[in-house]
Amino acid sequence: MKTRDKITKVIALEEAFLYPKLFELYPKDLQEKYSAVKEKLSDVGPGRIKRMDQAGIDIQVLSHVQPGIEMLEDTILAMQLSKEINNWLGDIVQKYPTRFAGFATLPTQSPQDAADELERSVKEFGFKGALINGHTHGRYLDHESFSVLLSKAEELDVPIYIHPTDPQKEISDYYYEGSSTLITGWGWGVETGTHLLRMIKSGVFDRHPQLKIIIGHMGELIPFCYSRLSLALSMGEWLLAAQEAKNPGSVHEYHMQKSFNYYMKQNVYITTSGVFDQPVFECALAFLGIDNMMFSVDDPFRDNFEAMDFLNATKLSKEDREKLAHGNAEKILKLSNIAGSSSNSTHSFSAFKARTKSKMGRMLLSFLVK
């Protein structure tokens, strides 16, 4: 196994925090669900940095846990809270500039205001892009109203991270009735992968060729269907366009102009968040290539030590492991100006105890689910 000291820096991209005022708006059952991790979600100071140091993680890019602002019905409230959360996170990043960076929270109920808030957050606080928790009341980023936001992301040259959220209620009721665990274990991946595929199919990346989209969890199931999707979307869309061209009276839809593989390589990046299995990683790597992959943990929902053990165990050259650990993130998010910590205490007694506790917990969990 490769050792941690051979990696010069580690940046994690999908790391969650919780803003108290938004938490108060969560349904009671969701508040109870998050009660076990609320303390860690709320800590964006010394406690979180200590956990990062113990595992050997230099920088976290922070974003609000799902469900975020997108769940709010009141557009005015969404706009107000977005600004408040970004102001608060901006202060955190300013206080710990070598340890934290930020993804903006956006009021996607109003795409123009979301674009304005993205610009403000990037220019005023140096945020590295935005994270959007899936659809906004059934409206996805392929909707024409979001063109103003996607254009702004292109102009600022920052990515948008699409994070999972629950499917629309009608879908959840039909497919996942009475099974919230099936939603988190399967529905979130399907939902987020479908979100991206809708964007590709509808020509979003033709209209916004410089747009960069990030998805987590080793590609939200897409790598496992890559060949089938490539054939179905690339050939299928081109054939449909040709058929429509022969029927002048028919209603014409916009069809993607390039291949599925082109958009996945040029516009899409995936992270390892929450998925630390080598075979899964190798599948994603085979189709996307190392330049489109970045390291993430999904802290505090997944274990920092488990993520680092996975990173060190990847069968990569030193150069490619550096790309995965930090190089690609520095390039895509312009994080090279953040040096990271030079005093990680990975060999301290505190780190030893935390690592031991992590290993014991993983062993017990592995035993229970066998």
Secondary structure, DSSP 8 states (H G I E B T S, - for coil): ---GGG-S--EEEEEEE--HHHHTTS-HHHHHHTTTTHHHHH--SHHHHHHHHHHT--EEEEEE-SS-GGG-S-HHHHHHHHHHHHHHHHHHHHHSTTTEEE-B---TTSHHHHHHHHHHHHHHH----EEEES-BTTB-TTSGGGHHHHHHHHHHT--EEEE-----HHHHHHHSTT-HHHIIIIIHHHHHHHHHHHHHHTTHHHHSTT--EEE-HHHHTGGGGHHHHIIIIIIHHHHHHHHHHT-TTS------SS-HHHHHHHTEEEE-TT---HHHHHHHHHHH-GGGEE----TTTS-HHHHHHHHHHS---HHHHHIIIIIHHHHHHT-TT----S---TTSHHHHHHHHHHHHHHHHHHHHH-
